[in-house]
């Protein structure tokens, strides 16, 4: 697999160097709130859900959205470690990420407008199994942290624009 992956990465880098516009893609998701706080989510052909724990009014039928953010960061780090370890020829037997994020719920519940609604901080550990030297692993970490898309989105402000489309129900 690593030979095929290394070739795929190399070929993709070459293609994007020669045709930069080909690297611009749009990812999409859609979701719909169902019963209580359960949201059904569609991403390409995949289906997943989000819900809140009972302490926040949900049925705990799925991870909540902020837990999905942590999951997105952890899995993106793992994928980025695998991709760059392969591309750089650095041995990587396994990579696993453990993350925690702290939220002050006064922001979400509009108790204190000076408290942000999202994470105040995220911390974690990237657990690596590798025979690589410490210098190689530090190089790998620097490359991963510079190129992990979800880490970039969380660490840097991303412009977001949300419109509201209202469908009125006619009253009789």
Beta strands, then each sheet from edge to edge (+ up, - down):
strand 1: 30-33
strand 2: 39-43
strand 3: 46-50
strand 4: 94-102
strand 5: 121-129
sheet 1: 1+ 2- 3+
sheet 2: 4+ 5-
end
